[in-house]
């Protein structure tokens, strides 16, 4: 079985006698019954239990934690479980990874699935034993009749159970009965990843497959006018070329419903090297956009825009104060950021007639299926998306641009096609985290913030609003709203052409830096210890009514601040040149506080230690959760120390890890992670630990040197 391909495994399952199947029907997955199913749970007659992870795995651990939830309610031993990644199914809800929502949205559904299967197995055993269900129990894959000393395996009961009605509301376990949830489990792909056997999308090979690299305009949205392939044709393995356009020569958008499609010239080859080399040697004449951005000029426009009339996002009380009354009047600047996942964008597709089969490391299978259907003008029901494990994503794979060109080329050449992005394309043709300039004018009296005016200049993805201009949802709640009586958030949009998109904690990664930095500045202006100031700001009330429909649990923010301060030895003496800084935030339902300990010597910064306290509700897999927090901290530190995309004459200047750096091993501090024990439903975790990193570090730099860092990346 371990040598079978995924497709062969599915075919084998369809041909053999499989037992109980609980899930959602979908064409293409057959069992021994007459109904074709895409299961969440399969219990084979041989006792093998296969659980399907419905959300894409990109390193956040959901391929492990989601099946753990199902296994808990099903009452089976984890060692008996085989985990598979689910393909896209339009009848599965919330089948995407983003916004730290995979567990948060699907916790109840996964419990329901496991409990449903368990209830059906109990019902089948009750019929076979002629016993009331209430007198039976389950344990480790068996139904047990203790009074008679009888044990029936799930495998023996599975066929009979599959024939029974599916209960509407099966009884769920009490949290105190959990045996698996809350224990540390290794990633289900750990062994193949560490031994080099894990298949990523880049590894996939299909018979008669072509390899494609698309040469894109360095100016982003420029269009190909013509190309000279004389030199590129001489590369062994190059077989053809094809122009991809999202607009015609008159500027008309050809694919109006698919904005993630980018123009270029495809170099088609029989192997990866030939496609890459052919693209390097291909000469293309581009129709350049008339307006081309320059990031230095854009930041000058941001700065100027802070004096322009702004769109009011929120106004409480009377936020206006005179210059003499202000405790601080400061401006912060944040750069564009790229994603740089270790696995660049890639996709494999095979289009035959009006059907498309796609293998992609996508975060968003529903969007991918929709985009494929639109560009091919076929029904979505004719689209199959095989979700491959992503080698990192961080928001970049939420979009479908690397998928749509693949299916179009497969249709054009009537063969399977794999498109491959070079690292340089991945960096230069990204959807970047928005840059912004933000100004804080605030006042504090007796340790309380009385006035807060935060003005943002950015483009065009609003900092406080959703992209369509609607009010921000709870997940985008911005502290200190609700805690300051006189408060104003306003925003000045500055038009630009730099493409923007999702990024890990997109808005919070900017806003938390600004807010936590300003709070630290207010604390020092008041002559107060930052921890004391934070705790006073949060106050003693458990709940703060932020909006009519949202109460913020301030006690949980207070708890993580206190925990981080305690575990970091806040207040203990450090050697000269070393100091600690504090930051805290609420992001995607999680409360996070971090203390950074740094040393500055000879104008060189070393981050020695980061202590992180997190309240994310019930922790499904503690080891996986620690991995998530550590990963978020490392990425946040990389952004704080090195992250910056610059644009000149419309061209992104950075191209690879040599000029868009990530943390090396020597940069990684000691990371201490502490979770607040909670029986609350699990909350988001993938993004929350990232935003507090930069301000914790810069606040520590100030404590060590007296120098304020108000622009990222950090420069001493």
Phi, psi and omega per residue, in radians:
X1 nan -0.571 -3.081
X2 -1.226 -0.319 -3.130
X3 -1.595 -0.062 -3.110
X4 -1.350 2.554 2.980
X5 -1.289 2.882 3.126
X6 -1.042 -0.757 -3.107
X7 -1.132 -0.747 3.130
X8 -1.117 -0.606 3.107
X9 -1.110 -0.739 3.117
X10 -1.096 -0.762 3.139
X11 -1.093 -0.708 3.141
X12 -1.114 -0.731 3.110
X13 -1.071 -0.622 -3.132
X14 -1.222 -0.516 -3.050
X15 -1.575 -0.322 -3.091
X16 -1.759 2.957 -3.123
X17 -1.446 1.903 3.096
X18 -1.804 2.618 -3.075
X19 -1.556 -2.167 -3.017
X20 -1.226 2.281 3.099
X21 -2.188 2.101 3.093
X22 -2.083 2.194 3.130
X23 2.982 -2.592 -3.041
X24 -2.158 2.270 -3.069
X25 -1.080 2.474 3.033
X26 -2.718 2.487 3.139
X27 -1.148 2.393 3.002
X28 1.984 -0.315 3.117
X29 -2.038 1.840 -3.083
X30 -1.803 2.659 3.031
X31 -2.179 -2.998 -3.116
X32 -1.240 -0.299 3.081
X33 -1.382 3.084 -3.099
X34 -1.430 -0.145 -3.112
X35 -1.696 2.283 3.049
X36 -1.427 2.318 -3.025
X37 -2.315 2.594 2.873
X38 -1.916 1.742 -2.929
X39 -1.504 2.656 2.862
X40 -1.553 -0.473 -3.095
X41 -2.380 2.316 2.973
X42 -2.272 2.227 3.053
X43 -2.028 1.922 -3.089
X44 -1.428 2.827 3.107
X45 -1.164 -0.324 3.095
X46 -1.517 0.068 3.129
X47 1.583 -0.120 3.130
X48 -1.223 2.304 3.108
X49 -1.930 2.119 3.096
X50 -1.969 2.170 3.083
X51 -1.966 2.432 -3.120
X52 -1.856 2.243 3.061
X53 -1.501 2.067 -2.995
X54 -1.435 -0.379 -3.094
X55 -1.745 2.555 -3.109
X56 -1.064 2.429 3.097
X57 -1.696 2.146 3.135
X58 -2.305 0.413 3.137
X59 1.885 -0.084 -3.107
X60 -1.530 -0.118 3.009
X61 1.627 0.154 -3.065
X62 -1.263 -0.387 3.084
X63 -1.153 -0.354 3.078
X64 -1.698 -0.843 -2.991
X65 -1.264 -0.650 3.108
X66 -1.096 -0.859 3.062
X67 -1.100 -0.506 3.068
X68 -1.021 -0.704 -3.137
X69 -1.128 -0.756 3.112
X70 -1.107 -0.798 -3.110
X71 -1.096 -0.605 3.109
X72 -1.058 -0.872 -3.122
X73 -1.266 -0.524 3.106
X74 -1.280 -0.360 3.100
X75 1.177 0.987 3.074
X76 -2.213 2.750 3.100
X77 -1.347 2.400 -3.105
X78 -1.061 -0.549 -3.113
X79 -1.124 -0.357 -3.118
X80 -1.592 0.046 -3.000
X81 -1.698 2.403 2.909
X82 -1.939 2.321 -3.095
X83 -1.935 2.334 3.063
X84 -2.187 2.644 3.061
X85 -1.447 2.284 3.126
X86 -1.330 2.471 2.973
X87 -1.330 2.975 3.111
X88 -1.163 2.390 3.087
X89 -2.443 2.104 -3.104
X90 -1.082 -0.288 3.137
X91 -1.644 -0.017 2.989
X92 -1.526 2.318 3.131
X93 -1.582 2.607 3.025
X94 1.008 0.669 -3.097
X95 -1.553 1.086 3.084
X96 -2.551 2.821 3.061
X97 -2.099 2.045 -3.121
X98 2.987 2.689 3.107
X99 1.174 0.328 -3.099
X100 0.943 0.718 -2.979
X101 -1.942 -0.131 -3.019
X102 -1.017 -0.907 3.128
X103 -1.325 -0.723 -3.062
X104 -1.024 -0.712 -3.109
X105 -1.478 -0.456 -2.953
X106 -1.932 0.025 -3.118
X107 -0.975 -0.861 -3.118
X108 -1.136 -0.717 -3.118
X109 -1.153 -0.670 3.120
X110 -1.180 -0.708 3.080
X111 -1.095 -0.733 -3.141
X112 -1.074 -0.716 -3.129
X113 -1.093 -0.834 3.138
X114 -1.124 -0.733 -3.131
X115 -1.170 -0.605 3.115
X116 -1.105 -0.823 3.127
X117 -1.093 -0.738 3.135
X118 -1.096 -0.732 3.133
X119 -1.103 -0.665 -3.140
X120 -1.222 -0.640 3.071
X121 -1.150 -0.704 3.075
X122 -1.094 -0.735 -3.139
X123 -1.122 -0.696 3.115
X124 -1.140 -0.719 3.114
X125 -1.145 -0.675 3.128
X126 -1.069 -0.688 3.102
X127 -1.170 -0.757 -3.085
X128 -1.179 -0.663 -3.097
X129 -1.616 -0.123 -3.073
X130 0.981 0.863 -3.124
X131 -2.272 2.617 3.055
X132 -1.126 2.489 3.115
X133 -1.000 -0.632 -3.088
X134 -1.093 -0.345 -3.120
X135 -1.674 0.100 3.121
X136 -1.952 2.752 3.108
X137 -2.420 2.935 3.070
X138 -2.131 2.644 3.075
X139 -2.859 2.145 2.987
X140 0.912 0.736 3.070
X141 1.515 0.284 3.112
X142 -2.298 2.590 2.887
X143 -1.705 2.291 -2.983
X144 -2.097 2.310 2.957
X145 -1.914 1.623 -3.033
X146 -1.098 -0.616 -3.082
X147 -1.125 -0.502 -3.135
X148 -1.873 -0.076 -3.118
X149 1.200 0.564 -3.088
X150 -1.825 2.380 3.062
X151 -2.238 2.159 3.099
X152 -1.999 2.215 -3.125
X153 -1.302 2.654 3.062
X154 -1.009 -0.609 -3.137
X155 -1.083 -0.713 -3.139
X156 -1.211 -0.456 -3.071
X157 -1.682 -0.195 -2.898
X158 -1.094 -0.745 -3.110
X159 -1.135 -0.762 3.129
X160 -1.143 -0.670 -3.134
X161 -1.138 -0.644 -3.102
X162 -1.118 -0.397 -3.120
X163 -1.498 -0.116 -3.074
X164 -1.533 2.764 3.064
X165 -1.078 2.556 3.096
X166 -1.456 2.128 -3.121
X167 -1.177 2.542 -3.118
X168 -1.321 -0.721 -3.033
X169 -2.408 1.312 -3.140
X170 -1.160 2.660 -3.127
X171 -1.274 2.280 3.117
X172 -1.596 2.726 3.077
X173 -1.131 2.639 2.892
X174 -1.296 2.480 -3.107
X175 -0.937 -0.550 -3.114
X176 -1.221 -0.238 3.132
X177 -1.552 -0.095 -3.087
X178 -1.058 2.308 3.052
X179 -1.944 -0.475 -3.083
X180 -1.828 -0.861 3.102
X181 -1.046 2.282 -3.115
X182 1.680 -0.045 3.062
X183 -1.849 2.708 -3.103
X184 -1.469 2.225 -3.121
X185 -2.227 2.389 3.113
X186 -1.211 2.611 3.053
X187 -0.946 2.351 -3.069
X188 -1.108 -0.359 3.119
X189 -1.789 0.225 -3.050
X190 -1.054 -0.804 -3.107
X191 -1.100 -0.904 3.124
X192 -1.118 -0.553 3.125
X193 -1.202 -0.703 -3.080
X194 -1.421 -0.251 3.105
X195 -1.843 0.024 3.094
X196 1.429 0.241 -3.112
X197 -1.748 -0.105 -3.128
X198 -1.176 2.243 3.089
X199 -1.549 2.118 2.959
X200 -1.794 2.984 -3.098
X201 -1.027 -0.610 3.127
X202 -1.092 -0.419 -3.093
X203 -1.454 -0.258 -3.000
X204 -1.179 2.344 3.061
X205 -2.266 2.315 3.069
X206 -2.061 2.667 3.106
X207 -1.036 2.427 3.049
X208 1.101 0.514 -3.037
X209 -1.453 2.476 3.023
X210 -1.762 2.644 3.127
X211 -1.982 2.390 -3.037
X212 -2.306 2.385 2.896
X213 -2.139 2.234 -3.139
X214 -1.668 2.138 3.054
X215 -1.441 2.065 -3.066
X216 -1.871 2.702 -3.130
X217 -1.143 2.280 3.104
X218 -1.046 -0.387 -3.130
X219 -1.575 0.407 3.006
X220 1.360 -1.492 -3.024
X221 -1.772 0.407 3.021
X222 -1.224 2.700 -3.072
X223 -1.927 2.500 3.081
X224 -1.274 2.250 3.054
X225 -1.669 -0.786 3.123
X226 -2.789 2.945 3.089
X227 -2.585 2.666 3.098
X228 -1.990 1.944 -3.059
X229 -1.789 0.226 -3.039
X230 -0.991 -0.814 -3.124
X231 -1.317 -0.708 -3.113
X232 -1.102 -0.583 -3.126
X233 -1.127 -0.405 -3.098
X234 -1.360 -0.198 3.122
X235 -1.244 2.131 3.133
X236 -1.015 2.237 3.135
X237 1.816 -0.338 3.075
X238 -1.298 2.228 -3.049
X239 -2.072 -0.394 -3.088
X240 -2.930 3.038 3.127
X241 -2.443 2.685 3.132
X242 -2.683 2.335 3.140
X243 -1.519 2.281 3.051
X244 -1.961 2.136 -3.138
X245 -2.241 2.415 2.990
X246 -1.768 -0.047 2.990
X247 -2.453 2.728 3.064
X248 -1.553 -3.098 -3.060
X249 -1.137 -0.353 3.094
X250 -1.544 0.005 3.124
X251 1.581 0.054 3.139
X252 -1.287 2.335 3.141
X253 -1.272 2.116 -3.116
X254 -1.351 -0.642 -3.093
X255 -2.073 1.298 -3.020
X256 -1.140 -0.401 -3.111
X257 -1.648 0.140 -3.128
X258 -2.376 1.316 -3.055
X259 -1.186 -0.213 -3.107
X260 -1.532 0.250 -3.135
X261 -1.697 2.255 -3.037
X262 -1.998 2.457 -3.133
X263 -1.314 2.778 3.066
X264 2.949 -3.049 3.080
X265 -2.058 2.109 -3.109
X266 -1.482 2.279 3.014
X267 -1.769 2.065 -3.032
X268 -1.832 2.289 -3.047
X269 -2.544 3.066 -3.135
X270 -1.670 -0.041 3.091
X271 -2.736 2.889 -3.056
X272 -1.110 -0.839 -3.080
X273 -1.027 -0.770 -3.110
X274 -1.087 -0.708 -3.140
X275 -1.140 -0.748 3.130
X276 -1.155 -0.797 -3.115
X277 -1.184 -0.681 3.099
X278 -1.090 -0.686 3.117
X279 -1.143 -0.633 3.114
X280 -1.127 -0.610 -3.037
X281 -1.661 -0.086 3.122
X282 -1.323 2.318 3.109
X283 -1.832 2.139 -3.059
X284 -2.130 2.368 2.987
X285 -1.646 2.159 -3.050
X286 -1.874 2.517 2.942
X287 -1.537 1.834 -3.019
X288 -1.378 2.531 3.010
X289 -1.129 2.503 -3.108
X290 -1.163 -0.633 3.135
X291 -1.837 2.228 -3.119
X292 -2.288 2.292 -3.012
X293 -1.330 2.703 2.961
X294 -2.340 2.126 -2.995
X295 -1.144 -0.601 3.097
X296 -1.091 -0.765 3.109
X297 -1.147 -0.657 -3.133
X298 -1.101 -0.699 3.116
X299 -1.212 -0.548 3.026
X300 -1.131 -0.637 3.081
X301 -1.198 -0.663 3.059
X302 -1.024 -0.837 -3.094
X303 -1.064 -0.774 3.138
X304 -1.145 -0.635 -3.084
X305 -1.145 -0.360 3.119
X306 -1.124 -0.286 3.080
X307 -1.730 0.032 -3.128
X308 -1.563 2.897 3.065
X309 -1.130 2.422 -3.010
X310 -2.096 2.788 3.017
X311 -1.447 2.177 3.140
X312 -1.381 2.184 3.116
X313 -1.687 -0.740 3.095
X314 -2.663 2.447 3.098
X315 -2.444 2.162 3.081
X316 -2.161 2.329 3.054
X317 1.121 -2.482 -3.121
X318 -2.103 1.500 -3.006
X319 -1.314 -0.263 -3.077
X320 -1.222 2.302 3.053
X321 -2.439 2.669 -3.135
X322 -1.307 2.851 3.127
X323 -1.036 -0.629 -3.117
X324 -1.197 -0.470 -3.100
X325 -1.505 -0.217 -3.072
X326 -1.306 2.424 3.000
X327 -1.450 -0.617 3.080
X328 -2.468 2.631 3.010
X329 -2.530 1.626 -2.944
X330 -2.343 2.720 -3.126
X331 -2.183 2.398 -3.138
X332 -2.090 2.616 -3.101
X333 -2.303 2.302 -3.117
X334 -2.225 2.381 -3.009
X335 -1.527 2.975 2.891
X336 -1.166 2.535 3.098
X337 -2.248 2.480 3.055
X338 -1.694 3.028 -3.063
X339 -1.649 -0.715 -3.108
X340 0.713 0.971 2.974
X341 -1.128 2.645 -3.101
X342 -1.086 -0.578 3.075
X343 -1.685 1.964 3.112
X344 -1.097 2.947 -3.140
X345 -1.060 2.461 3.081
X346 -2.867 2.815 -3.137
X347 -2.840 2.581 3.025
X348 -2.149 2.389 -3.114
X349 -2.524 2.642 3.034
X350 -2.367 1.961 3.139
X351 -1.844 2.160 3.098
X352 -2.252 1.961 -3.103
X353 1.097 -2.171 -3.127
X354 -1.787 0.440 3.108
X355 -2.172 2.527 -3.136
X356 -2.318 2.296 3.066
X357 -2.056 2.226 -3.005
X358 -2.233 2.393 2.996
X359 -2.032 2.013 -3.023
X360 -2.610 2.524 3.005
X361 -1.471 1.203 -3.047
X362 -1.696 2.490 2.988
X363 -1.415 -0.345 -2.936
X364 -2.340 1.326 -3.130
X365 -0.975 -0.685 3.109
X366 -1.066 -0.745 3.110
X367 -1.155 -0.667 3.121
X368 -1.080 -0.802 3.137
X369 -1.106 -0.712 3.120
X370 -1.106 -0.768 -3.127
X371 -1.137 -0.742 3.126
X372 -1.072 -0.793 3.139
X373 -1.067 -0.662 -3.095
X374 -1.252 -0.788 -3.081
X375 -1.256 -0.470 3.112
X376 -1.641 -0.188 -3.097
X377 0.996 0.924 3.088
X378 -2.267 2.829 3.102
X379 -1.157 2.546 3.093
X380 -1.065 -0.519 3.122
X381 -1.089 -0.325 -3.138
X382 -1.610 0.115 -3.114
X383 -1.857 2.244 3.030
X384 -1.971 2.209 3.104
X385 -2.016 1.943 3.003
X386 -1.537 2.051 -3.056
X387 -1.516 1.963 -3.141
X388 -1.604 2.641 3.064
X389 -1.112 2.296 -3.093
X390 -1.560 2.442 3.001
X391 -1.501 1.079 -3.036
X392 1.555 2.721 -3.125
X393 -2.727 -1.107 3.023
X394 1.083 0.418 3.134
X395 1.911 -0.434 -3.064
X396 -1.134 -0.657 -3.070
X397 -1.482 0.172 3.049
X398 -1.218 -0.406 -3.055
X399 -1.699 2.967 -2.984
X400 -2.026 0.197 -3.063
X401 -1.106 -0.561 -3.132
X402 -1.417 -0.059 3.129
X403 -1.790 -0.715 -3.038
X404 -1.135 -0.702 3.126
X405 -1.142 -0.541 -3.124
X406 -1.156 -0.799 -3.101
X407 -1.216 -0.598 3.093
X408 -1.133 -0.690 3.137
X409 -1.246 -0.627 3.078
X410 -1.116 -0.709 3.091
X411 -1.139 -0.698 -3.116
X412 -1.100 -0.763 -3.025
X413 -1.750 -0.025 3.037
X414 0.980 0.665 3.106
X415 -2.578 2.821 2.999
X416 -1.079 2.442 -3.099
X417 -2.301 2.372 2.984
X418 -2.003 2.101 3.023
X419 -1.661 2.452 -3.080
X420 -2.270 2.274 3.061
X421 -1.703 2.358 2.975
X422 -1.266 2.862 3.071
X423 -1.034 -0.673 -3.125
X424 -1.107 -0.738 3.073
X425 -1.119 -0.669 -3.101
X426 -1.093 -0.663 3.140
X427 -1.366 -0.818 -2.977
X428 -1.385 -0.376 -3.121
X429 -2.056 0.768 -3.135
X430 -1.523 3.009 2.889
X431 -1.878 1.841 -2.847
X432 -1.500 2.682 2.965
X433 -1.143 2.296 -3.066
X434 -1.003 2.485 2.949
X435 -1.539 2.758 3.128
X436 -2.805 2.771 2.909
X437 -2.108 2.296 -3.060
X438 -2.299 2.433 -3.140
X439 -2.061 2.344 3.082
X440 -2.029 2.147 2.941
X441 -2.056 2.051 -3.004
X442 -2.549 2.798 3.101
X443 -2.396 2.537 3.103
X444 -2.341 2.466 3.119
X445 -2.386 2.274 3.119
X446 0.944 0.703 3.079
X447 1.352 0.146 3.126
X448 -2.104 2.421 3.061
X449 -1.380 2.136 -3.115
X450 -1.739 -0.521 -3.107
X451 -2.412 2.459 -3.136
X452 -2.596 2.065 3.060
X453 -2.168 1.969 -3.138
X454 -1.997 2.029 -3.112
X455 -2.039 2.302 -3.035
X456 -2.085 2.361 2.957
X457 -2.058 2.133 -3.108
X458 -2.785 -3.054 3.107
X459 -2.641 2.806 -0.892
X460 -1.589 0.085 3.138
X461 -1.353 1.912 -3.004
X462 -1.057 2.514 3.137
X463 -1.291 -0.702 -3.043
X464 -1.814 -0.250 -3.066
X465 -1.986 2.782 2.990
X466 -1.179 2.927 -3.024
X467 -1.121 -0.478 3.141
X468 -1.527 0.094 3.111
X469 1.528 -0.004 3.129
X470 -1.296 2.816 -3.130
X471 -1.029 2.529 3.137
X472 -1.116 2.540 3.108
X473 -1.425 3.069 -3.075
X474 -0.985 -0.672 -3.122
X475 -1.057 -0.361 3.134
X476 -1.782 0.301 3.081
X477 -0.982 2.300 -3.086
X478 -1.980 1.894 2.981
X479 -1.059 2.416 0.265
X480 -1.777 0.495 3.064
X481 -0.965 2.313 -3.108
X482 1.675 -0.312 -3.104
X483 -1.905 -0.216 -3.102
X484 -2.063 2.192 -3.050
X485 -1.182 -0.578 -3.105
X486 -2.061 1.814 -2.952
X487 -2.451 2.470 3.084
X488 -2.440 2.156 2.935
X489 -1.903 2.187 3.014
X490 -2.470 2.936 -2.873
X491 -2.586 2.378 3.074
X492 -2.063 1.960 3.097
X493 -1.318 2.339 3.116
X494 -2.082 1.923 -3.070
X495 -1.074 2.475 3.060
X496 -2.809 2.968 -3.063
X497 -1.849 -0.107 -3.133
X498 -1.074 2.163 -3.096
X499 -1.236 2.314 -3.089
X500 -2.006 2.733 3.125
X501 -2.889 -2.940 3.101
X502 -1.108 2.568 3.013
X503 -2.592 2.803 -3.082
X504 -1.032 1.948 -3.046
X505 1.036 1.015 -2.942
X506 -0.828 -1.103 -3.084
X507 -1.373 -0.684 -3.078
X508 -1.153 -0.526 -3.135
X509 -1.094 -0.449 3.039
X510 -1.569 -0.893 -2.987
X511 -1.146 -0.648 -3.125
X512 -1.168 -0.619 3.061
X513 -1.047 -0.781 -3.109
X514 -1.178 -0.860 -3.047
X515 -1.166 -0.842 -3.111
X516 -1.179 -0.580 3.077
X517 -1.158 -0.782 -3.114
X518 -1.144 -0.683 3.115
X519 -1.103 -0.696 3.092
X520 -1.119 -0.684 3.095
X521 -1.121 -0.695 3.101
X522 -1.133 -0.701 3.121
X523 -1.051 -0.826 -3.114
X524 -1.214 -0.582 3.090
X525 -1.160 -0.476 3.110
X526 -1.562 -0.030 -3.128
X527 1.238 0.510 -3.075
X528 -1.980 2.654 3.007
X529 -1.132 2.337 -3.089
X530 -1.009 -0.683 3.113
X531 -1.103 -0.793 3.110
X532 -1.046 -0.727 -3.128
X533 -1.141 -0.796 3.126
X534 -1.029 -0.830 -3.099
X535 -1.130 -0.640 3.084
X536 -1.181 -0.658 3.116
X537 -1.129 -0.760 -3.137
X538 -1.170 -0.659 3.056
X539 1.454 -3.064 -3.050
X540 -1.775 -0.168 3.116
X541 -1.269 2.447 3.138
X542 -1.206 -0.812 -3.071
X543 -2.027 2.479 3.031
X544 -2.104 2.185 -3.123
X545 -1.386 1.732 -3.088
X546 -1.380 -0.745 3.075
X547 -2.454 2.991 -3.138
X548 -1.030 -0.562 -3.071
X549 -1.842 0.217 -3.061
X550 -2.617 2.113 3.007
X551 -1.860 2.283 3.124
X552 -1.668 2.243 3.136
X553 -1.447 1.604 -3.085
X554 -1.193 -0.458 -3.114
X555 -1.116 -0.530 -3.119
X556 -1.330 -0.588 3.027
X557 -1.154 -0.730 3.136
X558 -1.080 -0.672 -3.110
X559 -1.161 -0.737 -3.128
X560 -1.230 -0.579 3.072
X561 -1.094 -0.818 -3.140
X562 -1.126 -0.712 -3.129
X563 -1.149 -0.785 3.128
X564 -1.093 -0.724 3.130
X565 -1.109 -0.744 -3.126
X566 -1.152 -0.840 -3.068
X567 -1.242 -0.361 3.136
X568 -1.598 0.018 -3.074
X569 1.056 0.716 3.130
X570 -0.951 2.320 3.132
X571 1.676 -0.340 3.088
X572 -1.230 2.578 -3.078
X573 -1.214 2.531 3.084
X574 -2.167 2.797 3.087
X575 -1.073 2.800 3.109
X576 -1.027 2.376 -3.101
X577 1.579 -0.066 3.109
X578 -2.012 2.610 -3.133
X579 -2.862 2.973 3.132
X580 -2.050 2.645 3.064
X581 -2.386 2.611 -3.062
X582 -2.046 2.527 2.998
X583 -2.578 2.687 3.133
X584 -2.631 2.721 3.135
X585 -2.819 2.953 3.014
X586 -2.210 2.096 -3.026
X587 -2.547 2.185 3.111
X588 0.907 0.709 3.047
X589 1.511 -0.072 -3.108
X590 -1.895 2.460 3.068
X591 -1.747 2.229 -3.050
X592 -2.375 2.375 2.992
X593 -2.301 2.470 -3.119
X594 -2.368 2.472 3.026
X595 -2.074 2.132 3.088
X596 -1.773 2.402 3.064
X597 -2.003 2.123 -3.045
X598 -2.225 2.809 2.996
X599 -2.241 2.264 3.075
X600 -2.056 2.069 -3.121
X601 -2.432 2.230 -3.125
X602 0.943 0.753 3.126
X603 1.050 0.432 3.074
X604 -2.049 2.335 -3.058
X605 -1.747 2.369 2.972
X606 -2.281 2.139 3.062
X607 -1.536 1.973 -3.012
X608 -1.514 -0.674 -2.983
X609 -2.755 2.469 2.990
X610 -2.250 2.156 3.102
X611 -1.849 2.210 -3.038
X612 -2.166 2.249 3.043
X613 -1.994 2.284 -3.024
X614 -2.309 2.341 2.918
X615 -2.032 1.756 3.131
X616 -2.072 0.474 -3.103
X617 1.272 -2.689 3.139
X618 -1.095 2.260 3.122
X619 -1.638 2.029 -3.092
X620 -1.218 -0.900 -3.073
X621 -2.285 1.679 -3.034
X622 -0.944 -0.736 -3.135
X623 -1.154 -0.726 3.078
X624 -1.111 -0.643 3.125
X625 -1.160 -0.726 3.083
X626 -1.067 -0.738 3.102
X627 -1.026 -0.717 3.136
X628 -1.107 -0.786 -3.124
X629 -1.129 -0.802 3.140
X630 -1.081 -0.729 3.114
X631 -1.105 -0.728 3.107
X632 -1.108 -0.691 3.132
X633 -1.162 -0.748 -3.136
X634 -1.122 -0.740 3.123
X635 -1.176 -0.674 3.080
X636 -1.111 -0.643 3.114
X637 -1.209 -0.701 3.100
X638 -1.055 -0.751 3.110
X639 -1.119 -0.711 -3.112
X640 -1.166 -0.658 -3.061
X641 -1.511 -0.614 -2.941
X642 -2.307 -0.364 -2.910
X643 -1.202 2.051 3.062
X644 -2.922 2.116 3.013
X645 -1.754 2.223 3.101
X646 -2.014 2.554 -3.105
X647 -2.187 2.290 3.052
X648 -2.293 2.224 -3.124
X649 0.915 0.644 3.096
X650 1.419 0.015 -3.073
X651 -1.928 2.240 3.038
X652 -1.194 2.234 -3.033
X653 -1.446 -0.565 -3.119
X654 -1.354 2.698 -3.052
X655 -2.527 -0.401 -3.047
X656 -2.781 -3.039 -3.050
X657 -1.217 -0.233 3.126
X658 -1.296 -0.501 3.139
X659 -2.115 -0.049 2.918
X660 -2.237 1.516 -2.918
X661 -1.347 2.699 2.930
X662 -2.123 2.935 -3.130
X663 -1.116 2.352 2.941
X664 -1.551 2.976 -3.140
X665 -0.997 -0.674 -3.103
X666 -1.156 -0.311 -3.132
X667 -1.498 -0.262 -2.972
X668 -1.383 2.148 3.103
X669 -1.417 2.999 2.897
X670 -1.133 2.296 -3.117
X671 -2.096 2.098 3.103
X672 -1.914 2.160 -3.086
X673 -2.017 2.309 -3.134
X674 -2.335 2.184 3.122
X675 -1.768 2.419 3.009
X676 -1.325 2.204 3.121
X677 -1.138 2.256 -3.053
X678 -2.663 2.491 3.019
X679 -1.796 0.098 3.069
X680 -1.136 2.734 3.112
X681 -0.995 2.563 -3.124
X682 -1.091 2.534 -3.103
X683 -2.116 3.135 -3.104
X684 -1.164 2.572 -3.109
X685 -2.393 -0.443 -3.010
X686 -1.110 -0.504 -3.053
X687 -1.861 -0.530 -3.022
X688 -0.935 -0.714 -3.085
X689 -1.270 -0.250 -3.067
X690 -1.318 -0.885 -3.004
X691 -1.015 -0.630 -3.094
X692 -1.275 -0.171 -3.021
X693 -1.097 -0.975 -3.052
X694 -1.013 -0.867 -3.130
X695 -1.176 -0.548 3.076
X696 -1.085 -0.728 3.139
X697 -1.199 -0.820 -3.097
X698 -1.203 -0.579 3.058
X699 -1.162 -0.622 3.080
X700 -1.189 -0.657 3.092
X701 -1.044 -0.747 3.110
X702 -1.091 -0.762 -3.127
X703 -1.095 -0.533 -3.116
X704 -1.471 -0.560 -2.961
X705 -2.187 -0.303 -3.033
X706 1.417 0.108 -3.119
X707 -1.784 2.224 3.111
X708 -1.550 2.336 3.050
X709 -1.847 1.965 -3.107
X710 -2.042 0.108 3.119
X711 -2.352 2.350 3.090
X712 -1.873 2.612 -0.005
X713 -1.238 2.893 -3.035
X714 -1.165 2.254 3.020
X715 -2.308 2.103 -3.122
X716 -1.470 nan nan
